[in-house]
Amino acid sequence: MCETFTYKYKETIFSITDNIPISANEIPDFNDMLFHCFTNIKNTTEIRVIILETWMVLEYYIRSGLSYAFNLSQYQTDDLDPKYELLPNSFSVCLDKLKLLIDTQRKLPPAPPEKDDIKAPFGLLHYMKIEYPDFYEKLGSIIEEYNKIKHPECFPEIDYSLIAVTSSYYGPFQKRKIVSVFENITDSWYRKALKLNKARNIAAHSYNSEKIYTSLGINGSNKFENTRKYCLNLLNELCSYKVCTPDTPIDIDMDI
């Protein structure tokens, strides 16, 4: 079961789960996106801005999830972002691929317990990424080397000449990092993501507010404010984060 922690970023306090599908080198970008999204949704008077900002964060979350699952960040350079260059352009296609991946993983038997993994708090991982940028690469090599000695049964000899891309062999088991990090994703999650995408498609091509409200099922006397609250709550539910009150105790201050 994942836990939550709080952190302050640009004077805003966020609460987020400790196993989000965001790689360490993407944490600063994700923080920036959350901050600007929250600020724009809170201050805007345009319904289209609320929808587009909400959709943009969810799209980033989905693409980062696929990138995390397939370890695409190893191909990232200054000129290439795998989330956008190596994955399909379509939001719906990416969402379908994520659903297929998660559904497939959940049907596999659980992997044997891993007793030798090294875990650390989110704040420490963020600090190490900033201060020691080559740490993760070195640590990954050390862990793999150790596991090959400690658990040789998990690394059988493979004839790599028969496959196009070499990869470590894990057997027909679940990849725990995929199953655990997406434990909040259910059929209801997918339906709400698709509903938001429908509203986004309307907002991107129309100024008709009523069409947007209808696509989200928003009713009441103050549809605009209801939509603002709906989208903020939606981000909390779909992306596992929320904005906290200013007096909330924090676990890490990223403004320092």
N, C-alpha and C positions, 0 to 999 in steps of 0.2 A: 504494500500500500504506500502510495506516495505521500509526502508531507509538504507543507507549505512554509515559506519563509517570506519575510518582508524586507524591502530595501528602498532606500531613498535615491531618486535620480532626478536631477534638476528641480529640487525642492518638492517633488511629487513622490508620495509613498505608494509603492505597489506591493501586492501580495501575489505570489506565483508558486506553482508547484515546483518541487526540486528535481523533477525528472521530465522537463519539457523536451520535445524533440528538436532542440536547437543546439548546434555544435558550439563549442567554446569560442571559436573565432567569430561567430555571428552574434554573440551576446550584445556587444555594443550597438550594432545595427538594430537589433530587436528592441533594445531599450529606447533608442531614438524613435523608432516607429511607434511604440506604445505611447510614449510621451506626446508626440505630435498628434497622434490619432485622438487620444483623450482630450487634449487641449482644443483641437479643432471641433470635435463633436460637442464639447461643452460650450464653446463660444459661438458657433455658427448659427445663422438664421436661415440657412438653406438646407432643405430636406435632402437634396442631391448630395451635398457634402457629407452629411451624416452617413448615408448609404455607402458612398464610395470609400470613405475612410474606413468604415467597418469592414467592407469587403476586402480592402487592400491588406489589412492585418490578417484576415482569415486566409487569404491567398498565400501570403508570406508563410503563415503557419503550416499550411498544407505542403507547399513546396519545400520548406525546411524539413518537414517530416519525411518526405520522400528522399531528400538529400541525406538526411541523417540515417535512414534505414539502409540505403545503398552506399553509404560512405562516399558520397560524391564530392565532399569538401576537399578530398585529397587532390582533386583536379583543378581546384580554384587557383586563379592567377589574378594579376591586376587587370587583365583584359578579358577574363572569362569567369562568369558566375554560373556554376553548374545548375543552380536552381532555375535559371531562366534560359540558359543556352543548351542544356542537355535534356531538359524535361519538356513535355508537350506544352504548346502555347495555351491550349484551352484549359480553363479552370475546371470544367466538367470532366475532361479526360483525366486530369491530375487527380481529381476527387475519386473517380472510378478506379484509378490505379492504386490509390491509397486504400480504398475499401477492399479491393482484391487482395492486396498484400496482407492486410490485417486479418481478413477472413481466412485466408490460407494459413497464416501463422497460428491462428487460434485453433485450427483443426489438427495441428501437429501435436505429438506428445511432448510434454515438458522436457527440457534438457536436464541432464544430470546436474546436481548442485555444483556451483562454482565457488570453491572455498578460497581461491587465491587471488580474486579480483581486488583491486585497490579502489576504494571509494573515498570521496572527500566532499565537504559542503560546497554548495554552489559558489559562495563568496570566495572560498579558497581557490577553486578552479578558475574563477574569473581573474583573480590576482595573479595566478601562475601564468595564465595566458598573456597577460599584459607585460609582466616583468620577465618571464622566461619563455619567449615565443617558441623555442625549439623543444620545450619540455615534453609535450604530448608525443611528438614523433619518437623521441628517445625512450620514453616510458613504454610506448606501444611495442617497440622492438625488444625491450627487456622482458616484458610480460610474455610475449610470444616465445622468446628464447627459453624462458623459465618453464612455460607450460609444455613445450616440446620435450623437455627433460622430465618434468614431473608427471605429465599426462600424455605419453607418446601414443596411447590408443586413440586419441582425438586427432592425430595428425598422420594418417596412413600415407604410404607412398602413392602418389597419383601421377599418371602419365599425362603431363600437361601438354604434350604434343597433340592430344586429341581435343583440347578445348581452346577456344579463342583467347579467353582472358583467364589468367591464373587467379586462384583465390584459395583461402584457407578452407579446409573441409571441416564442417561442424556436425555432419551426420543429419539424419532426417528428424531433427528436433526443432522445437521452437527456438527462435532467437529471443532470448529473454528481454533484451534491450528494446525490441520492437513491441512485444506483447505488453510490457509494463508501461512503456512511455505513452502508449495509445490506449490505456485502459479506460479513459473517459469517452472514447469514441464508440457510440452505439448506433443503432438504426435511427433513433430519434436525432442524434447528432447529424447524420447524413441528410435527413429530411430538412433540418433547419439550415444546413449549409446550402442545400439546393434552393431553398426558399429565398435566402439572402442573395444568391447568385441571380435568381430571377428578378429580384428588386433592383439589383445592380444593373442588369441589362436594360431595364426600363429607365433608370436614372441616367445611364450613360447616353441615352438617345432621345430623352423626352424631358420636358419641364412640367409635365402633368403630375402634380403631387398626388392627386386622387388615385391614379393608377399605381403609384408606389405604395400608398397606404393599403390599397386593396390586395396587392401582391403579398404583403406581410400580414394581412388580416388585422390591421390596426383600425380600431373603432373608438368612439367616444367623442367628447366635446372638444378635446384638445389633442388632435391627432399628431401634431408636430412634436409636442413634448412627450407624448406617449411613445412616439417612434424613437426619440432620443434615448429614453429610458430603456426601451426594448433593445436597441443596438448595444448599449453599454452592458446590459445584462447578458446579451447574446455573446459578446466577446468574453465575458467572464466565464460563461458556460462552455463555449467552443474552444477557447484558447487557454483556459485554466489560469486566468489572471484577473485581478480586479484592482481598482484604485481605492486606497484606504483613506480614512480621515487623518488630518494633520497630526493628531495626538497619538497615532498608532505607534507602539514600540517597534523599532527596526532592528533587523539582524545585521545589516551591512549598509554603510553609507557610501554610495558610489560617487557622491559629489566631492569626496575628499581627494 
